[in-house]
Amino acid sequence: MNQTAPEEFGPPTKDPWKSLRGIMAGMLVLQGIVEVLALPVVATLGGGLDGARGAYMIVLVVLMFLGAGVQGRSWALGYNVLMQVLAIAAWWVHPAVGVAGVVFAAAWAYLFYLRRDVAQRMQRGLLPGQRDTPETGGPAGQTD
């Protein structure tokens, strides 16, 4: 009797990581915009911005905007985590900025959960581009 090895699933027809990288880049840009918009609030309500606090915020925002462009790199996930740590550490600038960092860190935690879920689904062959469809008899999206 001829036994065959369990069927291996090929890669999905569309790259799911490309979409996730785009979401992560957009999240960093959005977070940078929120931090920039917090500057006038901190300057008015927080007793003003001295040089160190203002420089910290400006450098953080620039790093977030630059980080949006490196999401395809192997070290991008670590960079994103570092940005969240620095955003929460901005609590010393003003508590409202730290709270915004905590809110964005929660959103990033959800993105990391989604990333893990996509990886597990891809490994099991459950992504739409990996499933067989009745119309084509092969992986979804492929035509003869």
C-alpha positions in Angstrom: 0.0 0.0 0.0 1.4 3.4 -1.0 1.2 5.9 1.8 1.6 9.5 0.9 3.0 12.2 3.2 0.6 14.7 4.6 -0.2 17.4 2.1 2.0 20.5 2.4 0.4 23.8 1.8 2.1 26.3 -0.5 2.4 29.9 0.2 -0.7 32.0 -0.2 -1.3 33.7 -3.6 -1.2 37.1 -2.0 1.4 38.1 0.6 -0.4 38.6 3.9 2.7 40.2 5.5 2.6 43.0 3.0 -0.8 44.1 4.3 0.3 43.8 7.9 3.5 45.8 7.2 1.3 48.5 5.7 -1.0 48.5 8.8 2.0 48.8 11.1 3.5 51.6 9.1 0.2 53.4 9.2 0.0 52.9 12.9 3.4 54.5 13.4 2.4 57.5 11.3 -0.9 57.9 13.2 0.9 57.7 16.5 3.4 60.3 15.3 0.6 62.6 14.4 -1.0 62.2 17.8 2.3 63.0 19.5 2.7 66.1 17.3 -0.8 67.2 18.2 0.0 66.7 21.9 2.8 69.3 21.8 0.6 72.4 21.9 -1.6 70.8 24.6 1.4 70.0 26.7 2.9 73.5 26.1 -0.4 75.2 27.2 -1.7 72.9 29.9 1.4 71.2 31.1 3.2 74.3 32.2 5.2 74.7 29.0 7.8 72.6 27.2 11.5 73.1 28.2 14.3 72.1 25.9 14.7 68.6 27.0 11.0 67.7 26.9 10.4 69.3 23.6 13.5 67.7 22.1 12.4 64.3 23.4 9.0 64.7 21.8 10.4 65.9 18.5 12.9 63.1 18.3 10.2 60.5 19.2 8.0 61.8 16.4 10.8 61.8 13.8 11.7 58.2 14.8 8.1 57.2 14.4 7.8 58.7 11.0 11.1 57.2 9.9 10.1 53.8 11.4 7.1 53.7 9.0 9.5 53.3 6.2 11.4 50.3 7.6 8.6 47.9 8.3 10.0 45.4 5.7 13.2 44.9 7.7 13.8 41.9 9.9 14.3 44.2 12.9 11.1 46.2 12.4 9.1 44.4 15.1 11.7 45.2 17.7 11.8 48.8 16.5 8.0 49.0 16.9 8.3 47.7 20.5 11.0 50.2 21.2 8.8 53.1 19.9 6.0 52.0 22.3 8.4 51.9 25.3 9.7 55.4 24.4 6.1 56.6 24.0 5.1 55.3 27.4 8.3 56.7 28.8 7.1 60.1 27.6 5.0 60.2 30.7 7.7 62.4 32.2 6.9 65.0 29.5 3.2 65.0 30.5 0.9 62.3 31.9 -1.4 62.8 28.9 1.4 61.8 26.5 2.1 58.7 28.6 -1.6 57.7 28.5 -1.6 58.1 24.7 1.5 55.8 24.7 -0.4 53.2 26.7 -3.4 53.4 24.4 -1.2 52.9 21.3 0.7 50.1 23.1 -2.6 48.3 23.5 -3.3 48.7 19.8 0.1 47.4 19.0 -0.5 44.4 21.3 -3.6 43.6 19.2 -1.5 43.9 16.0 1.0 41.5 17.3 -1.8 39.1 18.2 -3.1 39.4 14.6 0.4 38.7 13.3 0.6 35.5 15.3 -2.9 34.5 14.2 -1.9 35.0 10.5 1.3 33.0 11.0 -0.6 30.1 12.5 -3.3 30.1 9.8 -0.6 30.2 7.1 1.2 27.2 8.7 -2.1 25.2 8.7 -3.0 26.3 5.2 -6.1 28.1 6.2 -5.5 31.5 4.4 -7.9 32.2 1.5 -5.1 31.9 -1.0 -4.1 28.5 0.2 -7.5 26.8 0.3 -8.9 24.7 -2.5 -12.0 26.1 -4.2 -14.6 24.0 -6.0 -14.5 26.1 -9.1 -10.8 25.7 -9.9 -10.0 22.4 -8.1 -6.8 24.1 -6.8 -5.7 26.9 -4.6 -7.9 29.9 -4.6 -7.0 32.5 -7.1 -5.2 30.2 -9.5 -6.6 29.6 -12.9 -5.6 27.1 -15.5 
